[in-house]
Amino acid sequence: MLSWLPYQIRHLPRAEDRDARRRCALAIMGLAVSCIFFTLSSEANAFDLFGYSFSSDGIKKVSETKPTADIPDPISYKVNLSSSDEELTETFEAASLLIEKQEEPASGTSGLLLRANSDQKRLIAALYQQGFYGGTVDIMVNGVRYDKIALDKNLRGSEPVTIDIAVTAGDIFTFSKPDASLADGTALDLNQYGIEPGKPAYSQLILDAETEILADYHEKGYALAQIDKRALEADHKTGTLDVTMRVSQGPIARFGQVTVTGNKNVDSDFIIQQANIPQGEIYHPQAIAKANRNLRVLNVFDSVIIKPASAIVADGSLPIEISVKERKFRTIGAGVTMGNLDGVGIEGYWVHRNLFGGAESLRVEGSVGNIGQDDIKDLDYNAAIIFAKPGIIGPASKFTSKLATESTNSDAFEKRSVSGQIGLSYQWTDALSTSTSFKAEFARITDSSGTDSNLLFSTPIELEYDKRDSKLDPTKGFYLLLATEPTINSDASVSFVKTSATLSAYQALDKAKRFVLAGKLSAGSILGASKSDIPTDRRFFTGGGGSIRGYSYQMVGPRDSDNAPTGGRSYVTASLEGRIKITDTIGLAAFVDTGNTFNSAAPKFNQEWYTGVGAGIRYLTPIGPLRLDVAIPLKEIKDQPGYGVYIGLGQAF
């Protein structure tokens, strides 16, 4: 959001005086949309999707602008904006409220003049932001200056009202030598903060300098550092801007008592434990930021505000207040996935996020897949109950337990199973996390070699390092996942270790992040047992939307005489994808996926590889892009379709 300059700029004598405020940035509005995933609270009775509202009253189109009938005394108008500097015209247009709301009639003459008055301030602030402190803004309504028009004048007869905005930039001002010091008189060098004599006097540089100065002192433990005085003077004779600044650093503070407000059902002691603010240590803002993240990831709060007290108490400590607003704890959700190769999948869940006051969650979920591909008896079913308890051995830890049942009918095998799992995860840093668990599974597997039942015990271990800027639509950074799972059967006759690694990287090619190059490399190996001794469902399979697009699920790799996939002991896949954002809501992608699965424990790079190429469209939403991909295989597989269609939420990787 745009914010005004927190001070006035004093102009030395000149022909005209102007108000001074920093240009506000346009509010970005997002559409909360997804056709494959939406969440409804227990009290929800409607939701919006692609510009339509779905409720018990039916389906209605959501208006993008306020209906004219709802606006008292509506007045329509048209705006013409001109600038002495054509290169800045778009900047001024973006700052104009009149232009932003041109499609929405103003409410009477007073409403129109209020918009014009707002534009006067916005456009002058936009001039200041570009260093033009001698610029002028003239706004004419039907040929008359807007501030000369009476509020009760009737403009309805001249609709659409013509508004002409003329912006004259003038010359760019430069900084003179700044005058900055601490409260005790110690000089403060503003050069290191971008306020340098002779440099263009962009107003944003002043705001940035103030932010950086306070951040520097906060980092040193001066929690109450503040700007005591600021003064700006524009000298129109010399074309310079004088900056005067006084900074009060205050005493070094230590973290003091932590209190919690706003909570009703989440325990205060638990909140303090999870925030993990180090009481007694010298104040540092990273601890506040980390505490904020620790509380937000609990998924029980709509908002978290952590603020220091305004003064240090007698013992030299600084009290900290945590203010929270609890969210609705019970939620139901549903999702749909679609593809011509994998059919339709439907999933749903119910979750309670705060069972006993410590953010303990209970989730019941189920899914049905493969709809439309085969007979109803061949559908895939999955159901699970998951319990999670954060903070079990410290704020960064989480205990989980899961009971699940599965019925799978793929081309490779049929599986009927029930499993139980308990585990512990730990978030070491913002990027690094690890998890380990113990899992027991009883399964009956039917494949081309017959039916076999087994009871397996395993210890899945994972290490995750995530430096992406977004999980659903990354534009920079990388993601690494290392996994290993030692497994043994109930009579110890078969044991093996399944390992895999996945590395994905992302890089925007332009400053606006509209062009993004993404790559992914995955590999895995199973050691300790022959392929025939490894249960079919524990082998590696490739092919489908998660690995090599263009091929059916699990179809890439070894197959038997009936062309049914049998899986392998190792695999390698690689993907390269180019993503282009066409508009704020529409994106395109082109990609190539390649790889194979091998019978041997190590990949055989001299064997044939399977490659799929394709393109897709993205509908960009606040919760991630809605993805539609179409891919074709470059190497055909007998009796398999010649293309694949995939729909999902979030990028493919």
N, C-alpha and C positions, 0 to 999 in steps of 0.2 A: 504494500500500500504506500501511497505517496504520503510523505509527512512534510509539514512546513518547516522552514528554517527556524531553529529555536531562538532566533534573535533578529533584531531589525538592523538593516544596513543604513548608516547615516551618510547622506550625500552632502558633500561640501557645496557651497552656493552654486546654483546653476539655474537655467531658465525654467525647468519643470522638476517637480518632486514626484517620486513614484513609491508605492508600497514595496516591501521586500519580503518575499517568502520563497522557500525552495519549492521547485516543481514536484507535484505529487505523481507517483507512478500509477498507471492504470491497473485497477483490480483485475486479477485473472480469475475468470470464472470457469470452473470445470464441470463437465457433465458426469455425474456418478452413474456410469452405465457399464453393463456387462451382460451379454446374453448367455454366458455360460456359468456365471456365478453371481448370486446376490444374497444378501443377508437381511432377514427380517427379525426384529425384536418381537418379544411376546405381545407387545402392545401395538405393533405396527399393523396398519390396515390398508396401506397403499404403497406403491413404489413407482418410480419413474424410470423409463427405459427408452432410449433413442427418441426423446422428445415427446413421449406419450406417458400418461398417467394410468396405471392399472389399479383398480380398486373394486369394491363391491358395487359401486355405481356404474361400472363398465369401464371402457377404454376411452380416454379423452386426450386430445392433443394439448401439450403444454405450451402455452403462448410464450414466445421469446421476449415480447415486450408487453407492457401493461396495456390492457384494452382501453381504447379511447373513451368508451362509455364509463370507465371507472375514474377518469381524470376530470375534475371539476373545471369547467370553462376551458376546454382544450384549445390550444393555439398551435397550429403547425407552422414550420418555418424552414428556410433553406439557408445554408451557410456558405459564404465564399471567403476563403482565407488566403491572403497573399503575404509574401515575405520578401524583404530586401535581399535576403540570402536564400536562394532557391534550394541550396543543399540542406537547409534547416527546416524547410517547409514540412516535411513529414514529422519531424520532432515536435513542431508547434501543433500540428494537427492531432498528434497523439496526446498532447497536454490539454486539448480543448474539450471541456465538458459539453459545450454546445454541439460539437461535431459528434462526440461519443453518444449523445442522446438525441441525435437529429431525427431518428425514426420514431421517437416517442414525443408526442406533443407536450408543450409546456402547460402548466396549469395557470391560465390567465396571464395578463400582462406582468403581474408581480413575479410569477414563476419564471417567465422568460427573462426578465431583468435580473433576477437572482442568478440565473445561469450565466448571463453576460458578466455580472459582477465577479462571479467565481472565475470566469475565463480571464478577466483582467489580472487577477492575482496569479492564476496558474501560468499564464503566458509570460508575465514579468519574471516569475520564479524560473521558468524555462530559459529565459534570456540570461539570468544570473548563473544558471547552471552551465551555460556555455561561455561565461565570462563577459557578457555584454551588459555592463551596468549603466550604460548611457542609452539603452534601447527604449523604444516606445511601443505602446500597444493602443491602437484606436479601434473601438468597436462601434459600428453604426447600425442602427435599427431603422429600416426604411429611410436611410439617409440622414438620420438624426442620432447624435451621440446618445448612447444608452442611458447615461446618467442625467440627461436633460429631459427624459420622458417621465411623465407623471405615472405613478403606480396605478391610478384608476383610469388611465387612457384606454379606450376600446380599440384594440388592434384586430379584432375578429374580421372586420370588413376588408382587410388587406391581405388576407391569407392566400398563399403562404407568405409569412413575413420574411422579408429579405434582410439578412444580417451579413454585413461586410466587416471582416477583421483584417486590419493592416498591421503587420509587425515589422518594425524597423530596428535592425540589430545594432547598427553603429559599429564602433571599433571595440576590439577585445581589450579589456583591462588586464594589467599584470600586477603581481604582488609587489609592494614596496617591502622594505626591511621590516619583518614582523617584530612586535614587542611582546614577548612571552616570558613568564617567570612563575616560580612557585610562590606560595603565600609568604614564605620567609625571605623572598627577594632573590633566591637563586635563579639565574638565567636558565631558560628552557630553549633549546635549539629546535626550532620548527623545521629546519631544512631536512632533517631526517624523516619528517612526516609529510614531505611533499610541498610545504609552504616555503618556496624559494623566491628571493627577489628576482624579478624579470620573467618569472614563469607565468603563463596564463592563469588568471585568478578564477578558476572554475569553483563555484560555490560548493560542489560536492567534495572538493579537496579539503575544505575547512571542516566539514562534517566528519570526513574520514580521519582527519588528523585528531580531532577531539576523541573519536572512538578509540584510536590506536593509543593515544596518550593515557587514557583511563585504563585501557587493557594492560598496558605496560606496568602501571602502578598496582593494579589488582594482582597481576602475576607475582609481584614482589611482596604481596601480603597486605598492601594498603587497601583494605576492602571498602573504605569510605571515601576514597579519592573522588573528587568532583571538580567540575569547572566552576570556579567562583565568579569569574567575570569574563565576558567576551564583548568585543566591540569591533565593528567594521565601519570604515569610512571610505567612500568612493570619491576620489579627487578627480573631478572632470577636467581640470586644467592639465594635469600630468598623465591622466589615463591610468592611474594606479589605485590599488585597493590596500588600505592600511588595516592590518590585523593586530588587535590587542587581546591578550589572553592571560588570565591568572588561574593557576591550578592549585587547589588545596589537597595535599596528599593525605593528611590525617595520620594517626598512629598505625603501626603494624598491629594487625588483629589476629587472634586465634579463634578457631571454631569453638563456640560455646554450646549451651544447652539447645537441643533440637525439640521443637514442639510440632504437633500436627493439628490441623483444623480441616473441617469440611467432611471428614469421614464419618460414616454412620454404621457400616457393616464390616469394613476392613479394619482389623485391629491396629491401634496406634503403635504399639511396640513392634509389630511386624513391619509396619511402614518405615519406622526408624531403622530397624535392622537392615532392611533391603536398601534404603538410601545409603547407608554405610558412610555417613559423613564423619570424618576422623576428628572427633572432639579433642581439643587440646593442641592440635597441630596448627601451624601458621596457615592462615587463610590462603586458598588458591582456587581460582574459578574452575579448574578442571574437576575438582571434587564435587562442586555444585552441578556441573554438566553431567558427570557420571552418575550422580544420585538421581538426576532427572531421568536419564536413560534407564537406570535400574528400575525405577517405578513405572515408567511407561510400558516396558516390555512385559509387565505383569498382566496387562490387558484387562485391568479392573477399573481403570480411571479414564474419564473423558478428558480431564485436564490435570496437569501437575504444575504448580508454581512454587519455586523454592527461592525465598528472598531473605537476605540478612536483615537484622534489625537496623534501625537508623542511628544507633549509638552503641558504643562499647560499654559494657557494665563494669562494676568496680574491680572485679578480678582480672580485667584486661581481655576478657573473652567477648565474642560477638554472637549473641543468640541467633538461631536460624529457625525460620518458620516454614513448614511444608504445608501448603494449601492444596487440597485435592478435591476433585469432583468425581464421585463414583458414577460408573456407567451401569447400564442394565446388565445384570449378571447372567440372565438366561437368554439364549439366542437359538433360533433355528435357522438352518440354511439349506440351500439346494443348488445343484449344479448340473449342467448338461455338457457332454462332449460329443462331437460328431465327426465322422469320416467315412469315406466310401469303402475303405479297407477294413476298418475296425468296427464299423457300425455305430450305433448310438449308445451312449452310456449315461446313466442317471445316478446321481448320488445325493445323499441328504445327511444331515446331522442335527443333533441337539446338544447343547453344551451349557453347563453351569460353571461359571468362572470363579466362584467364591463360596465354596461349600461350608467352610468352618471359620471364615474370617481371616484366613492366611493366604488368599488367592489360590486355594486348592481348586483344581478344575476337574470336572467329570464330563467326558465327551462320549456320546453314543453315535456311531456312524454306520452307514450301510450304503451299498451301491449295487447296481445291476448293469452289466455290460454285454456287449455283443448283440444288442437288440437289432433285429432286422437282417442279420447275417445268416443265421441258421434257424433250426427249429427251436421252439421255446424251451425244450429240454436241454439245449446246449447253451443257454444263457450263463453268464458268469455272475456269481453272487459273492459278496464280501460283507462282513459285519464285524464290528469291533467295539469294545468298551475300553476307554483310555482314562487313567487317573494320573494327574500330575500334581506335584507339590514343590513349589519353588522354595529356596532358602533352607534346604534340608541340612546342609553343612556349611552354611555361609551364603551371603547374598548372591553369589555368582553360580550357585548350584541348583539343580532341579532333579528331583526323583520322579521317575515315570514307571507306570505298570500298564500292561496291555493284555487283554484277552481277545482273541480273534478267531473267526472261522472263515473258511474260504472254499469256494467251489468254482474251479476254473476249467474251461473247455476250449483249449487252444488247438491249433493244428499240430503242435508238438506233443501235447500230453493232456490228460484229464487229471485233475487233482481235487481231492476232498481232504480238508485238513482242519485241525484245531490247534491253536498255539497259545502259549503264555510267555510273557516277557517282562522282566524288571530291569531298570537301568538307571544310570546317573550321568548327567551331563554337567559340564562346567565351562563357563564363559571366562576365559583367562584375560582376554583383552577385548576391545571393541571388535576386533577382526578374528581373533583366534578362539576356537572352542573345541572341546573334545567330548566324547561320549563313549560309554562302555555299558554293556548289558549282558544279561544271561537269558537265553531263549531255549524253550523246549517246544518241539512241534511233533505231533503225530499226524502222518499223512499217508493216504492211499493214492498211489500214482499209477495211471494206466497209460502206456505208450505202445509203440509198435512191437516192443519185445514182450509185452504182457502186463500184468498187474502186480504191484509189489507194495507192501506196507512197511513203514519204518518209523522209528522213534528217534529223533535227532536232538542232540544238545549242542548249542553253539554259544560263542561269546563275541557278538559283533562289536567292533571297535572302530571309531571314526575320528578323524582329525579334519577340521574345517577351517580354512583361512579365507576370509571374505573381505576384499578391498573394493568391491563394486560400489558405485555411487547410488545404485538402485537395484533391488532384487528382481523386479518385474520388467524394468526397461533400462538396463545399464547403458551408459555412454562412455564410461572410462573405468579403468581398474581391472582387477582380475579376481578369479575365484578358484580355489584349490580344494579338492576333496580326496582324502586318502582313506581307504576302508580295508579292513581285514576281518575275516570271520573264521576262526578255527572251529571245526565241526567234528563230532564223533557220534556214532550211532549207539543204541542202547547196549549192545553186546560187545562194543569196542572192536568189532570186526572191520569197520571202515572208518577211517579218519582222513580229513583233508583240510587244507587252508585255502580259502578263497580271498583273493586280494584284488583291488582295483584302484585306479587313480584317474581323476578327471581334472583337467586344467582348462579354463576358459578365460579369454582376455578380450577387452573392449577398448576402442580408441575412437573418439570423435575426430573428424578430419577438418572441422571448421569451428570457429569460435561459438557460433550459435548452436552447435551440436545437432545440426540437421543431417549431417552425413556421418554415419557410424560404421566402422568395420569391426566385425565380431568373429572370433575364432574359438574352436573347441577341439580338444584332443583327449580321447579316453582310451584306456587300455586295462586289461585284467588278465589274471592267470589263476589256475587252480592247481595246487601242488599236493602230493601225498597219496593220490589214488588214481587208478585208471579211469577212463571215461565211463566204462560200463559199471564201475562200482559207485560212481557219483550219481545220486538220484537226479532224474531228468530235470526237475524243477530247480535244482541248485546249479545247473550248468549255465554258461553264458549263451545268450541269444541276442542277435541284432536284427535290425529291420523295423521300420515303423516311425511314428512321429518323434520318438525320443532318441533315435539314433541315426538311421539312414532313411530319409524320406523318399517316397516313390516306391518303396517295397512294403509288402504286408508285414504285419507284426510277427517277429521271430523268424521270418522266412530266409534271411541272409545267413549262409553258412552251410554246414554239413546237413545233408538230407538222406533219407533212406530210399529204398527202391520204389516206394509209393510217393515219393516227392514230399514226404512229411519232414519237417525240420527235427533234428536230433540234438542240437546244441553242441557246445564244444568246451574245451578247457582253457581257451584263451580267446581274446578278441582285441581288435584295434578299430577305432572309428575316428574320423576327423571331419570337421565341418568348417566352412568359411561362408560368412553371410555379410552382405552389404545392405545397410538400412538407410533409407532416405525419408525425411519428414517433408511431405509436400505442403501441408498446412498445419495448423495447430492441432487438428484432429485426425488427419489422414496421413498415413505413411505407406511406403512401398519397400519391398525387400526382394533380393535375389540371392540364391544360395546354391551351394554344392555340398553334398554329404558323401563320404566314401568310407569303406571299411570292410571287414569280414570277421567271421568267427572260425576258429581252427580247432581240430581235434587234439592237437599237441598242446603241451603246457606252455609253450612259447609260440608267439605268432610266427607264421611262415610268410615272410614278405615276398617270396617268389611265387606264391600262389595267386590265383585270380582275386581281384577286388571288385566290389560292387559299388557303383556310383549312381547317385540320384541328383538331378538338377531341377530347379524350380524357381518359382517366384510367389510372392504373397502380398497381401494388403493388410494394413494395420489400422484399426480404429482406436485412436489414442484416448484413454479415459484416465481419471485421477487414480484409479486402482490398478493401472497397467494397461497395455495395449490388448485389444481384442484381435486375435490373429486368425487369418485365413490363408493357408498355404496350399499350393498345388504343385506336385512334383512328378517327374517321370523317371523311370529307371533306364539307365544307359545299357545295362545288361539284363536281358529279359530272363525271367524264371518261368518254367513251364507251368501252364494253367493258372498263372497269376495275372491280375489286372495290369494294364499298361500305364496307369497313373494312380496317384494317391492324393486325397483331399484331407486336410487336417484343420480343425478349428479348436482354438484354445485361448486361455487368458494368460497374458504374459508372452514375452518373446520365447522362441523355441529353446534358447539357452542363454 
